[in-house]
Amino acid sequence: MERETFRSIGRLLTFASVFLLLSACGGSSPPISGKQTPLLGTEIDALVLKYLEDNEIPGATVAVTKNGRLVLWKGYGWADRENQEAMKPWHRTRIGSVSKVVTAIGVLQLVESGDISLDQPVYSSQIEVIWPRAGSSDEPWLLSNPDGALNNIGIYLDALVEAPERLLNSKEELDVNSLPQYLDQGGSQANVEKMLEWASQIRVWHVLSHTAGYLRSGNTKVARDYWNLGANVPLSYAQLHAAMLAGTYVYTTSEGKQFRAVPLRFKAGLNRRYSNHGFGVLGLLISERSGQSYHDYIQDNVFAPLGLSNLVDAYTFTNLDATSYFYDEKKDQTQRKMPPAPTIDSMLGLATGGWAANAHDMARILCALDTRNDVLGQPYVAESRLLDSETIKSMVENEFGRVLGWDKVEDRVTYDYVTKDGSIPRVPGGARVSKYFYPDLTNIDTEINVAILFNVNKVPAEKLLNNIARIVKKTSIPEDYDLFDPNYRCVSGVQFMTGG
């Protein structure tokens, strides 16, 4: 009886907190729109609104799935704060590096089709150099096994041959925090051979798990200079990657010190350093192997099968998009931000952080990555799955740092979850998505998915998603409730209702 009393008080406090948040500012209070199962109550609303208020975030879209069904899809706060336009569930925002999960799906589809394998070398399993006679002006010959995942690897091997001399003879200081062994072999030829040996050990799964050793990001300006490209000539990702491997990237610190960055920071598999550039390489790989552009392959093979027609590159703006905001750490304030103007090289970042979506879109993708084959006897709709269950499980093996596409696997006593952050320091908008595994939720292993997308680049939010999952886990939701489109649901076998 006493326990029930405390539960009732807790529910009253939750309702009261939402009421206060909604009424504190009169007509300008943060609005809520969208649908959810009524059984979830208002606890999630209170959590999201408080998070927006505490972090000065104008607005967000939120979507949650349980047992393969969409149980909440809402917009919170403002799509346009200055003009008091409410955030609607369908408003799009940039998802930042959550795009990497999308790219990982594309790569793993090619693994399933047999076009590539996770253990396949990115360049070649064996690379040898035949050096010209001393005093000769001839270029060295490069011999390699034709077993690499990337096409036309000669451009990359030539760049690797250039790198040691460029790095050691540079006027800029080397990055002393990441001096690799291939720069200390006692001679230029030995340095090159060691660097090529390192390159030969990079596998596809290393790139997917940020363990390949690549730099964090590419540099289009430096790459353009390297290839002598005019302002109106497009830069390909192959050219961008080769310029990076050639040791061309010079960085300037906040103190004004310049240093030249080494292209391979460590031997593949021995460390983990986050690499946007690596996922750009994976986008290139998808394009080469599929015969389509990365953009078209993802649209046709990831979005379209799920009925998702509103995911676009972040440079395509319509009335479906929320206003972008940027959190300026120096001024400690959130400012309205004009949409970025597209450039000739804009699409180069699509595979690593360039998609725009709403939370529903991301929840549908997450649901298509659920690992179970049925829910309480109701089978998954086969065409609504993006990957086989075993392939999906390979994304979260967490062995030797082998977490593919995600940021991390969090092991808890009662449940595990994987998560991906999509905040970008200098780019407005961001997202976080998490997938929760609860072995005790039903008589079979099952998942809860939570997606939150913001229109400002200030989204750690991991605890917020954890708390939302906790609420959904403890709520018994009818099996006939599903907000997903009837033609594109994750599970089948019952008559659904969509009210509430």
N, C-alpha and C positions, 0 to 999 in steps of 0.2 A: 504494500500500500504506500509506504513511504517512498519507495523507488518510483512508483507511478506519479506521485505528487511532484517529485523533482523533474520527471520527464515533461509533465504538463507545464510546469513553470518554464522549462527550457523552451518549449514550443511558443509560449506566450512572449518570451523575450525575443525570440527570433522574429515573430510577427511585428513586435514593437520596433525592433531595430530597422526592419524594412520600412515601416511607416515613417520613422524619423528621417531616414535617408531620403525618402521620397518627398517629404513635406518640409524639410529644413529650409529650402531655398525658394519656397513658393512655386511660382510658375516655371522657374528655371531648374527645378529638381531633375536629376538624371532619370530619363524614362527607361522603361523595360518594354520590349515587344517580343512576340513570338509565341511558341507553344512548348508545353511540357506535360508529362503525366501529372495530374493534380496530386497524386500521392507523394510527390517529392516536396510538396509544400513550398515554403519561401526561404528555406535555409540557404540554398545555393544563391538565390537572388541577393540575400544579405551579404554573403561572402564576396561576390563579384563586385557589388557596388562599393563595399568598403575598400576592396583592393584598388579600384579605380580612384577613389577619393584619396587614399593614403599615398598613392604613387603619381597623382596628378595626371592620370590617363584619361583622355576625353571619352573614348568608347571602345567596345569590344563585341565580338560575336563569340558565342559559346555553343558547343554541341557535344552531346554525350550519348554513347551507345552502351547497351547492356544486353547480353544474350543475343547479339546480332541485330538489335533493334534500336532505332533512334528514339530516345526517351526525352530529350530536351534539345531544343534549337531556338536560341534567343539572341536578341541584340540588346546591349546595355549601354546607357550613356549616349554620347553624341557622335554622330558621323561628322558633323560640322559644328563645333562648339560655338563659334562666333555667331553663326546664323541660327543656332538652336534647332538644327536638323537632327532628329533622333536617329540613333544607330538601329537599322533594321537587320533582321537575321541574314538577309541576302547581300548586305553590303560587303564589298571586297576590300581587303587590305593586303599589303605585301606580306608574304610568309617567310621571307628571309631564308635562312639555312634549313628550314623544314623542307625546302626544295630538294635537299640532299636525300631525304627518304624517298621522294619521287624518283630521283635519278637512280638510286640503289635498286628500286623495283625494276626499272628498265634494264639495268645490267643483269639482274637475276633472271629476268625473262629470257635473255639471250643465253644465260647459263642453262636454263631448262631446255631450250630449243637445241642445245648442242653447238651453238655458234662459237662460244668461248667456254672456258672453265675457270673456276675460282683460283685454281693453282697454276694457271697458264702464265708464262712470263709476259710482262707488258711489252718488252722489246724483243728479247731473245734469251734463250737459256745459256748460250755460249757466244761470246764476242771476242774475237782475236784481232790483233793489229799486226800488219806486216809493214815494218818501217823501211823507208828508202835508205840507200847507202849514205854514209856520212858525207856531208857537203852537197848532196843532191837537193834540188829544189822541188822534187816530186812530192806529192801529197801521200801520206800513209794509206795503205789499203786496209779496209775493214772487212772481215769475214764473220758471218753470223748464221746461226741456225734459223731457218724460216718458220719458227714456231711461236712468234710473238703475237699478242692480241691486237696490237696496233699495226696498221698498214704502213708501208713505205717508211721503214724505220731509219733509213739512211740519213734523213734530215736530223734525226735525234742523235745518232751515233757521231756524225760529224760535229755536232754542237758539243758533245761530251769531250771529244778530242781537243777542242779549243779551250775548254774551261780552265784546266789547271794553270796554263801559262797566263791566261788573262787574269786569273785570281792572284797569282803570285807576283805578277808584274804591275799590279794595279796601284795607282797613286792613292786611291782610297784605302783606308784601313780595312782589313778583313774583320768579319764578325768573330771576335775571339771566343764568343760563347758557343760557337758551333763549328770549330775547325775540324774537319774530318781527316781520317787517316790518309786519304788519297792525295793530300797536299804535303805529305812528309815522307816520301818514298826515296829520297836521295837523288832524284833525277826526273826530268820532265817526262821521259818515256814511261818510267815506272809509275809515275803519278797517273798518267793517262790510263795505263793498263789496270791499275787498281780501281780507278773510277768506273771503267767499263765493267769490271768484275762486280762492283756494287750494283750497277744498273741491271746487270743480267739476273740479279737475285730478286728484283721487284716483281711481285706477282699481282694479279688482279685483286685478290682479297686484301693485299696490303693497302692498295689505294682506297678501297671501300672502307677500311678501318682506320685510316689516317696513320698508318704505320709504314708508309713507303719511304718517308724521309724528305718529301718535297717541301718547298717553301710554303708559307701560309697562303700567299696570294700572288697572282701574276701582275704584270705591269705593262699595260698596252703602250704607253709612251716609249718606254725603253725598247720594247719589241719592234715598234714602228721604226725607231732609229736603227736598230740592228738590221732590219730588212730594207731600209731606205724606201719606205712606202710613203707615197704622197697622201695628202689629207683626205682625198676622195677615194682612195683605194682600200677596200675592206681588208682587215687583218683576220687571218684564219686562226683557229685555236691551235692547229699544228704549228704555225709560225710562232704563236705566243709561247707554246711549250718549248720549242727548240731554243728560242731566245733565253728562256729561263735556264735550260740545261747548259747553255754556253757561258753561264756566269756573268750575265750582263747587268744584273739588277743591283743598283746602288740605292741605299736608303739613307735618309737624313734623320737623325734623332731630334728630340725636342730641344736638345742643347746645341743643335747645329752641327754635330759631328756626323761625318759621312762614313759609311762602311759598305763594302761589297759583300753581298750575301752569297754563300756557297749554295749551289743548286740542290745537292743531295746532303742533307744535314746529318744523317746517320744511316747505318746499314739497315736495310729493310727488315722489319720485324723485331728490332732490338729496342724500339722506343715508340712513343706515340706523340705526334705533334699535329695539331689540327691543320688541315690544308684545304682551303677553298680551291686552290689551283688543281689539286688532285681530282676533285669532282668535276672540274672543267675537262680534265683529261678523260674522265669516264663518259662525259657527254660526247666528246669526240669519238670515243670507242663505240658508243651506241650508234652514232651517225654512220661511221665506217662500216660496221657490221650489218646494219639494217638496210643501208642504201637510202635512208631518209634523213632529213635534217633531224637533229635532236628534238626540236620543237614538234615536228610533225609525228615523229615516232611516239612521243609521250602522249600527244593528243589522241592518236589512233589506238594505242595499246594499253594505256593506263586510264585516261579520263573517259573516253567514249564508251568502253564496255560497262562502265558504272553509271552511264547517263549523265555525266558531268560535262556540261557544255559551257560553263561560265568561268572556268579557270583560264587565265590569260597571262601573257608576260606582263611584267610590272610597268611597261611603257605603253600599254593599251588602256586608255582611261575612258570610262563611260559613266552614266548616272548610277551604275551599280557600285561604284567605288566610293569609299569613305574618304573624307579629306585627310591628307597626311600631316602628321605632326612629328616634330623632332625634339628630343630632350637634349638640351644643351647643358652638359655637366659644368662648364665654366660659369654659366649664369644661373645654374640650378633652377631651370624653368623649362616648361614645355611650350614650344612655339609652333605656330602654323607654318607649314612648309609647302612650297609650290611643287607640283609634280615634276620629277626629273625630266629634263628634255632629252629625248633619245639622240644618240650619236651613231656614227657608222659602226662602232664597236659595241653597242649596248647589249646585243644578244649574246655576247661571249660569256656573260655571267649567268645565263639562264639556268644551266644545270647545277650551279652551285648555290644560287640564292635569288633567282629572278622571277619566280611565279607569284601571282596574286590570286587570292581565293577568299571564301568565307569559311566559317567553322564547319558548316554542314559538309562542304566538299571534302575537307580534311577528315572528318569523322567517317565519311563513306569510304575513303581510301583505307583508313585504319581498320574499318570493319571488314574490308576485303582482305586484310592481313590477319584476321583471327585464325588461330591455329587449330581449332577444333573442326570436326567434320559434320557435326550435327548439334542441335540444341534440344535436349529433352525429346529426342526422337524425330525432330523436324530437321530434314537435311538442308545443308547449305545449297543455295542455287549455284550450280557449277559455274555458269558463265559469269557469275558475280564475284568470282575469286580471281585475284590477280596472279597468284603464285600457288604452287602446291604446298601443302602443310609442311612437308619436310624442308622445303626451300625456305619457307618463312621462319622455321625454327633455326635454320642456319644463320639467320641475321642476328640472333641473340645468343650464340654459343658461349660468348664471353671467355673463351679459352685462348691464351696467348694474345689477349687484346683484340680478339676477332669479333668485334661488334660492328656489323655492317650497316652503314647508313645512319644508325642511331648515335647519340652521344655516349650513352652508358646503359648498362643493365644494373639496376639496383636490387640487391638481394635482401629481402626482409624475412623475418621469422615466419610470418603468416602469409605473405604474398611477395611476388616479385613484380617489377615494372621496368619498362624501357621508356626513355624520354628523349626528345629532341627540341633544342632551343633554336629559335629563329630570329633573335635580335641582332641587329647590325649597328655598330657604333655610329656610323656616319650616314645611315640611310633610314628614312622614316618608315614606320610600320614594323610589325614583327609578330611572332607566334610561338606557341609551345604546344606540343602534342605529346601525350603519354598513353601507353597501353599497359593495363594492369591485369595480372594473372592471379586469379583467386581459386585455388584448388578446392576450397570448401564451399564455394558459392552454390553449386548444384551437385548432382550426383556425377557430373563429369567436369573436367577442367574447363574453365570458361574465362572470358575476358570482359573488361570494361575499358572503353576508350573515351578519352577526354581531349577535346581540341579547343583552344582559346586563341583568338586572333585579335590583335590590338592595332589601333591606327597611330601608334607612337612606338619608337624603338626603345622601350624600357620595360622588358618583359621577362624577368627571372621566373616568377610565377609558379615554380615547381611545387611549392607547398600548397598553393591555391588549388592546383589540379589534384594533388593528393587528397585534399580535404573534400573536394567535389566527388572524387571516386569513393571516398569513405561513406558519404551520404547516400550515394546511389547503391552502394553495396548493401547497406542495411535496409533499404527500401524494397519491399516486395511489390514488383510491378507486374500487372497482368500480362499474360503471354499474347494477348490480342491487341497490344498497344504498340504501334510503330508509325513514326512520322516520315519514314523513308517513302519515296515514290513507289507505288505498288509494282511498277515495271522493273524496278532496280533494287529490290530488297535483298538483304543478305541471306535470310532464311525463308523457308516456305512451309506450307502445311496447315495454316490456320487462316481464319477470316480476321482481318485487322480492322481496328477502328483508329481514326486519326483525329478525333476531337480532343478537347482538353486544353 
